Amino acid sequence: MKRILLASLLLTASASAFATAPGGPGCGWGNMLFEGQRGLPSHLVASITNGTSGNATFGMTSGTNGCSTDGALQYNGKPMLVLGSILTELSEDMAMGEGEALTTYAVVLGIKPEDRAHFASVTQAHFDEIFSSADVTAEQVHTATLAVLKADAHLAQYVEQA
């Protein structure tokens, strides 16, 4: 179980490395060359241009090339990698109201240490809503968990972060 916790934390830390728009949304020559274009090919070529020439890195350190380091980085994905790998353990821990997988999920959701006991009791109380069927998916569990958190006055603050 300790390996699962460590692996999950490493995945979470790795996921945060894929932050949205390092240096800003218009940072680098690739963004300048493909300004206004949409779609995967444009984004891919702009990203490759920025990455291979090093101009975005230079722009962030010098404040040029449309780059800025003033804004906070963010990750807009869902913690599905972590959740999918511990779903069975999470269901068992959530049913009991304690355990390493439940703690790992709380960490991924950004629940502060002082709120984790409350998180455990609330998710245990709403276990049937969160794990609504035997073949529930990680995405369904995550969506249901966020709904339960949103309905709790104390835990609702974490829904915006998740």
N, C-alpha and C positions, 0 to 999 in steps of 0.2 A: 504494500500500500504506500510505503514511503517513496518508492520509485515512481508510482503514479503521480503523487503530489509533486515531486521534483520535476518530472517530465512535463506535467501540466503547467507548472510555473515557468519552466524554460520556454514552452510553446507560447505562453502568454507574453513573456518578455520578447520573444522573437517576433510575435505578431505586432507588438508596438513599434518595432523597427520599420514596419511598412506603414508609416504615418502618411497622412494625406498632405501633399504639397510641401515637402521640405523646402524652405526658402521662400515659400509663397506660391500661389497658384499661377503666377506668370513668370516664374524664375527660369532663366537659362535661354540659350540660343534656340534650342528645340521648340520651346514655347513661342518664341518670337517668330520663327520660320513657319510654324503651323498654327498661328493665331487664328482663332475663329473656327477652326475645323473640328469636327466631331468624329467619334468612332475609334475603334480599336487600332486600325492601322496608323492613324495620325498620332494617337497617344503613344503608341509603341515607338515609332520613328522619332518623335520628340524626346521621349525618355532615353532612347539609345544615343541620340545626339548629345543630350545633356550629360549622360553618364560617361561616354567615351571621350569626350573632349575635356571634361573636368570644368567646364565653364560655370556650371551651377555651383559647384564647390567654391570656385573663385568668386563668383557673384555673392555668395552668402558671406564670405569673409571680408570682402571689400565693399559690400553694399551696392554693387552694380548689377547689370544684366537683369534688372527687374526683381532682384532677390532681396529678401528681408528675413531676419530671424526674430522679429518682434512678436509674431503670433505664436500661440500654443499649438504644438503638433497634436494631431488626433488620429485615432483609428476608428473608422466607421463600419468595420466588419462586425460579425457576430462571433462569439467564442465557441463556434461549432467544433473546431478541432479538439479542444479540451473536452467539451461536453460529450462528443461522440465517443471518445476513448474511455470515458468513465461512466457511461450511462447506466450499466448494470449495478455498479458499485454505488452510484449516486441514488438509485431507487431504493437500495437497501438502507443506506445511511439516512435518507430522507424519511423513510418509514420509521426508523428508530429515533430520529431527531438528533443524531450525532454521527460523526465519523470523518475520516480523512477526505473522502470524495466530496462530501458536503462542504467541508472547509475549503477545499480547492475551488469548488464552484463559487463559494462566497468571495474568495479572493479574486477570482476572474471577474465577478460582477462588481468588484470594488467596494464590497461591504467592509466597513471599518471593523477592526478587532472587537471593539466594545459593543458592536451591534450584531455580531455573529450568533450569539446565543438566541437573540430574538429572531433572527433570520431562520435559525434551525427550528425553533418552535412554530413559527408561522408556516414554514414550508411543510413541516410535519402535519400540522392541522389541516393543510390544504393538499395533502398528498394525492387524494383521489382526483382533484382538479388538474394537478400538474402531470401526473402519470395516469391519464384518462383511459388508457387501454394497454394491453400487453405488448402491442406492436407500435407504441408511440415513438416518434422520431426525435432526434436531438433538437431540431428546430421547433417542434411542437412543445417539447418540454421547456425550452427557453422562452417561447412566447407565453406559455401558461404561467411560468415563474414570474415573468415581468408583470403580467396581469395581477397576480396575487400580491406582488410587492407594491404595485400602484394602488391597490385597495387598502394597504396598510399605511396609516398616517405616518408612522415612524420610518418605514422602509421605502416610501414613495420617492424620497430624494435620490435613491440609487437607480431608479428607472431611467432617468435622463442620462446617466453616465453609461448605462449598459448598451 
